[in-house]
Amino acid sequence: MIMKLKCTGALVLVGAANLFFNGAAHADVRLPNLFTDHMVLQQQAKVPVWGWADEGEEVVVTFRGQKVKTKAKDGRWMVKLSALKAGGPDALTVAGKNSLTLNDVLVGEVWICSGQSNMEFPLEKSLESKTDIEASANPAIRLFKVPKLKANAPTNDVKGAWQACNPRTVGGFSAVGYYFGRDLQKARGVPVGLIDSCWGGSPAEVWMSQTALACNPRYETEILGSYAEAVKRYEESQATFELEAAAARTAGKPISKNATPRPPWKPAELYNGMIAPLIPFAIKGAIWYQGESNAGRAEQYRTLFPDMIRNWRQDWNQGDFTFLAVQLAPYMAVKDEPTDSSWAELREAQLNTTKVLPKTGMAVITDVGNPKDIHPTKKRPVGERLALAARGVAYGEKIAYSGPVYRKMEMTGDKIILQFDHAGGGLEVHEGALKGFAICGEDHKFVWADAMVDAKSPAKIIVSSPAVAKPVAVRYGWADCPVVNLWNRDGLPASPFRTDDFPLTTAGKK
């Protein structure tokens, strides 16, 4: 079932055929650059193959004995190959007035790797990656890196080419994407294709279509309307900067590059330039590492992020494909006392998305952050946990693929007892007593709490504080930079959470 975006009026579905074709007819049959030697096609699914040709020209696509014909209309054409079995390599041919042959084509699992800088972060800069790069040669893993492109309207092609994974090609590829693909390929034993499409600093709304954003009156005001205001402020700042720069040049003084105003992100511009041209390429799912740029609007992200996923699923038109996210890592100063936190609210929005949408999952990385660096370099465990989530969510393997997730609470006298899903073989404390738990009474003032695993039930935590006689709520890891140590015995950390529904500090932010 495809979960549709909610609109006040009729929903405008973006049809795949209209999304990626807008060019004139070409004399020769032509393919988008997503179709090159060394590519991976999605197994066990209908596989669209498309391109351009003269009006009315017959186009024949041949692959593994399948021969599918169609005729170009309005300069474009599309066929769909029937479900394929994993394996290869094989050759794919496209014939019209001319003939094209793609060699070394594999069939396996195709995943999109998208988000902002922590997904873009290259393997060559990842912690202790030298040995991994040297050992990366694997003909069963293929890489495609989407060039950065901002566009005002959906584009129909993307520059680039598929490459086999090896020390020469993998260093500049997404570290999280590579580690995810490496573990997934090893576990599933089939070829894996990774499409890296990300841009540092990007907010979620630039990865959504204009249609999807216009569906929601709130986004019309808070995102589309705010962009118009931001452009005006940028233009005013730019004019002021140019005057000051001219005066500095006249006076022979240096001009600080840091003073140059930056244009605001335009909603939908990366969807148009870096997602639209990938549709409707058959995929198994997507991994996503983003949220830092939306942390100040975490309450809005509670709907924006699920709507972005709905947007992609809807436009791809291949059902509820798996979507896996990385929860934000700890960052900024460690606080001595429990406080409100926009980053904690963003993590909660990410967690909630896994509860409101099917076929979603999340990698928790509370143990791999760096308080002084928004780009923690420990990317291997991030990719590895995403691969575990894929195996559990996308492929239905009976494995532990998530850390403990808060389920419900029970108040008993001066204590609160917490119950968890994904406790696996039981809850476990790393390094000493439990940390990161806070508790409050009816005054909503949180204090650090004593917490322990229930000796009678290894899936429960007992929380209390001598300063709170009648507790009403508990929070765990509720901080920009949480210091926490609750895991399950399967080696996965617990997600930060809160049991309350007190007002969010980011409500109404835009």
C-alpha positions, 0 to 999 in steps of 0.5 A: 500500500502506498501511503499518500500525502494529505492535501486540502485539495485533490492530490496531484500525483507526479507520474513517472513518465512526465517527471523525467522527460522534457527534452526534444526527440533525438535521432538516435536511441538514447539512454539516461546516464543511470544506464551504463556499463557495470550497473545493477538492476533490482532483482525480483521486481519490474525493472523500468528501462527508458530513454529517447528516440524519434517519434514512432521509432520502434525500440527493442530492449533485450536482457537475459532472453527477455525481448520487450518492444515499444514505440517512442511517443513524444520523443520518449519511450519506456519498457519494463523487464519482468522480475529478474533473478540475482546474478550476472554479469550480462549484457543489455541491448537497446535497439532502434535505428541504432543499437546500444549495448551495456556490458557487465550488468548485474542483478541484485539489490539497489539502494539510494544513499541520501541526506546531508553532510554525514551521508556525504562524508567520504570513506577516505576521511572516515576513522581507520578506513585505510585498511577498509579501502585497501580491501574494498575490491568487490565486483559484486558492489557497484557505485553511482555518485550523483553530481550536485545539482540545484534545479528549479524544475525536475530534471530528466537526466543525471551525469555520471556512470556506474563503477565497480567498487575498488580502492580507486573508486570507493575513497570519495564515496559515502562512507556510511553508504559503503559500509552499509553496502559491504555488510549487506552484500556479504549477508545477502550474497547478491550484488548490491548497487549504491546510488549516492545522492547527498549534499552537506547542509541541506534541509529536508524540504529541498529533497521534496517536490514542489507538489508535495510541499504545496499539499500542506498549508503549513508548509505553504506558510512555514517553508514556501512562504519563509523562502520568499522572505529569506530571498528578500533578506539575502538580496538586502544582505548581498547589496550591503555586502557589495557596498562594503566590499567596494569601500574596502577595495577603495581603501585597500583593505582585505575582504573577508570571504566569510562575510559573503552572504549565502543564498537560502536553500530553495525548497525542492531544488535538490529533489529536482536536480538529484532525485527526480532524474533517478525516478523510476529506476527500480530500487529496494530502498533508501538509507537517509542521514539528515536532520541537523539542518532541521533541528531548530524546527524539530516539531515541524520535522515530525510531519515533514520527514514522514511526508518526504518519505511518502513523497518519494514512495508516491513518485517512485510508484513501486509501493512502500519501499524500505526507508531507513534513517540514521538518528542524530549523533550526540553533539555540542556541550554536555549539560550538567543538569537535564534541559530542553533540547532541540536535537532531542526533539529531532531524534524523537521526530525521527523515531516517531517516523518509524512508528507512523510509516510501514517498512521504516527503520532507524540506526541509533548512534548515541555511542559514536558522536563527537561533542566538538564535531558535527561530523563524527568520523566513526562511520563504520558502525553507522553503516553496519547498523543500517545494514542490520536494519535492512536485513530485518525490515526489508528482507525479513530476516529473524535477527536483532536489528534494533536497539531497545525502543521505549514501549510504555511506563507504569507508575508505582509509588515513587518509581516509574517502571519502563518497558521496551521493545527490541530488548532482544536477549535482555537489557544491558548496561555498558560501563557502570551504572545506568546514565542519562535518565531524568525524572520529574513530578507534576511540576515538570522539573526534571532531575537526574534519576537512579535507574536499574534493570529490573532483576525480575524482568530483563526488558524493564527499567526501574527509575526513581529519585529521592527528590521526586516523591510522585513521579509523572514522567521519565526522559532518557538521553534527552540532550543535544549531547546525551551521555547514555549507556543502555543497550540490549544484549545483542549489541545495539544501543537504546534510542533516546526517548521521553514518556511525556507529551509536554510542549516542544520547544521547537513548536511553531519554529519555521 
